[in-house]
Amino acid sequence: MAIEEPRYTALISEPPFEVRRYAAFTVAQTQIQGDFDAASRSGFRRIASYIFGDNLQPELGAQRKIAMTAPVTVVPDDQGWRVHFVMPSAENVQTLPQPLNPQIQLRPVPAHETVAVRFSGFTTQASIQAQTERLRAWAQARQLKLSPTAQIARYDDPFTLPWNRRNEILIDLMP
């Protein structure tokens, strides 16, 4: 069964690197403190609970399951980490059920352009740093202006063998 991913157009493709134009989408997100691995696990569980029914659809007066999508994205910020799931493309902030957990927020993400590098294996601090540096060097050689913050995107479940995993570093282009 295919899992939905956010829609994008590749503007430049030089594998493993791409420049992408993403269509607008909506995310369910949460803030987590701690190290990357602990934040990833806690954030994933919190948002998974939301999509599995820890929510309320006001007009139905009931809970509703939401389809799983990929990737799960982790972004460093001032308060630790922001973990988010992209919601299915048919959904938006107005149609999604309200989270029962106040630590989950729904947020629209406008259309934007991003650079990406794809890699396999585990998302360790060392691999994240190395891939982020590779991506920044590739973008700099093309005179692309990048946002300072890199996102770590993971597409596979934890049972996928490391060499088969799809991971990406995503960095938004500055206007």
C-alpha positions as CSV (number, residue, x, y, z in Angstrom):
1,M,0.0,0.0,0.0
2,A,1.4,3.4,-1.0
3,I,1.7,6.1,1.6
4,E,1.0,9.6,0.5
5,E,3.8,12.1,0.5
6,P,3.6,15.9,0.0
7,R,3.3,16.9,-3.7
8,Y,6.3,18.6,-5.2
9,T,7.9,19.3,-8.6
10,A,11.7,18.7,-9.0
11,L,13.1,21.9,-10.5
12,I,16.7,20.5,-10.5
13,S,17.5,16.8,-10.1
14,E,21.2,15.8,-9.7
15,P,20.8,12.6,-7.5
16,P,21.1,12.5,-4.6
17,F,20.3,16.3,-4.6
18,E,17.2,18.1,-5.8
19,V,15.6,21.5,-5.7
20,R,11.9,21.1,-5.2
21,R,8.8,23.3,-5.4
22,Y,6.3,21.9,-2.8
23,A,2.6,22.6,-3.1
24,A,0.9,23.9,0.1
25,F,0.1,21.3,2.8
26,T,-1.0,21.0,6.4
27,V,1.0,19.5,9.3
28,A,0.2,18.2,12.7
29,Q,3.1,19.2,14.9
30,T,4.4,19.1,18.5
31,Q,7.3,20.6,20.4
32,I,9.6,18.1,22.2
33,Q,12.7,18.6,24.4
34,G,15.6,16.3,24.8
35,D,18.1,14.7,22.4
36,F,17.2,14.0,18.8
37,D,16.4,10.3,19.3
38,A,14.2,10.7,22.4
39,A,12.5,13.7,20.8
40,S,11.8,11.8,17.6
41,R,10.3,8.8,19.5
42,S,8.2,11.0,21.9
43,G,7.0,13.3,19.1
44,F,6.1,10.4,16.8
45,R,4.0,8.7,19.5
46,R,2.2,11.9,20.4
47,I,1.2,12.7,16.8
48,A,0.5,9.1,16.0
49,S,-2.0,9.1,18.8
50,Y,-3.7,12.1,17.2
51,I,-4.0,10.4,13.8
52,F,-5.1,7.1,15.3
53,G,-8.1,8.8,16.9
54,D,-7.1,11.0,19.9
55,N,-9.1,13.9,18.3
56,L,-12.6,15.2,17.9
57,Q,-14.4,16.0,14.7
58,P,-16.8,18.7,16.0
59,E,-19.5,18.4,13.4
60,L,-19.6,14.6,13.9
61,G,-19.2,14.7,17.7
62,A,-16.8,11.8,17.3
63,Q,-13.2,10.8,16.9
64,R,-11.8,10.0,13.4
65,K,-8.7,8.2,12.2
66,I,-6.5,10.0,9.7
67,A,-4.4,8.2,7.1
68,M,-0.6,7.9,7.8
69,T,1.6,9.8,5.5
70,A,5.4,10.2,5.0
71,P,7.7,11.7,5.9
72,V,7.9,12.3,9.7
73,T,10.0,15.4,10.0
74,V,12.1,16.6,12.9
75,V,13.3,20.2,13.0
76,P,15.6,21.8,15.6
77,D,14.2,25.0,17.2
78,D,14.7,27.3,20.2
79,Q,12.6,25.0,22.5
80,G,14.2,21.7,21.4
81,W,12.6,19.9,18.5
82,R,9.5,20.3,16.4
83,V,8.2,17.0,15.1
84,H,5.5,17.0,12.4
85,F,3.5,14.7,10.2
86,V,2.2,16.0,6.9
87,M,-1.5,15.5,6.7
88,P,-3.3,13.9,3.7
89,S,-3.6,16.3,0.8
90,A,-7.4,16.2,1.0
91,E,-7.2,17.7,4.5
92,N,-6.6,21.2,5.8
93,V,-6.8,23.0,9.2
94,Q,-10.6,23.5,8.8
95,T,-11.4,19.8,7.8
96,L,-9.1,18.0,10.2
97,P,-10.4,16.9,13.6
98,Q,-9.2,18.9,16.6
99,P,-6.4,17.3,18.7
100,L,-7.5,16.4,22.2
101,N,-3.9,16.8,23.3
102,P,-3.2,20.6,23.6
103,Q,0.5,19.9,22.8
104,I,-0.4,19.2,19.2
105,Q,-1.1,22.0,16.8
106,L,-2.4,22.0,13.2
107,R,-0.5,24.4,10.9
108,P,-0.8,25.2,7.2
109,V,2.5,25.3,5.3
110,P,2.4,27.5,2.2
111,A,3.9,26.5,-1.1
112,H,7.7,26.8,-1.0
113,E,11.0,25.7,-2.5
114,T,13.4,23.4,-0.8
115,V,16.8,21.7,-1.5
116,A,17.0,18.1,-0.6
117,V,19.6,15.3,-0.3
118,R,18.5,11.7,0.0
119,F,20.5,9.1,2.0
120,S,20.0,5.7,3.6
121,G,21.1,4.3,6.9
122,F,20.4,5.5,10.4
123,T,19.8,9.2,11.2
124,T,22.6,9.7,13.7
125,Q,23.9,13.1,14.7
126,A,27.0,12.3,12.6
127,S,25.0,11.3,9.5
128,I,22.7,14.3,9.8
129,Q,25.6,16.7,10.1
130,A,27.5,15.1,7.2
131,Q,24.5,15.1,4.9
132,T,23.5,18.7,5.9
133,E,27.1,19.9,5.1
134,R,27.0,18.0,1.7
135,L,23.6,19.7,0.9
136,R,24.8,23.1,1.9
137,A,28.0,22.8,-0.2
138,W,26.0,21.6,-3.2
139,A,23.5,24.5,-2.9
140,Q,26.4,27.0,-2.4
141,A,28.1,25.8,-5.6
142,R,24.8,26.7,-7.4
143,Q,24.5,30.1,-5.5
144,L,21.3,29.1,-3.8
145,K,20.4,31.0,-0.6
146,L,19.3,28.7,2.1
147,S,17.4,29.1,5.4
148,P,19.6,28.4,8.4
149,T,17.5,25.5,9.6
150,A,17.7,22.0,8.2
151,Q,14.8,19.4,8.6
152,I,15.4,15.7,9.0
153,A,12.8,13.7,7.1
154,R,12.3,10.0,7.5
155,Y,10.1,8.0,5.2
156,D,10.3,4.4,6.6
157,D,9.2,2.5,9.7
158,P,11.9,1.6,12.2
159,F,11.8,-2.1,11.0
160,T,13.1,-1.2,7.6
161,L,16.7,-2.4,7.1
162,P,19.1,0.5,7.3
163,W,20.4,0.2,3.8
164,N,16.8,0.3,2.5
165,R,15.8,3.4,4.5
166,R,14.9,6.7,2.8
167,N,16.0,9.7,4.7
168,E,16.4,13.3,3.5
169,I,17.8,16.6,4.7
170,L,15.5,19.4,3.6
171,I,16.4,23.1,3.7
172,D,14.1,25.8,2.5
173,L,15.3,28.3,-0.1
174,M,15.3,31.9,0.9
175,P,13.2,34.2,-1.3
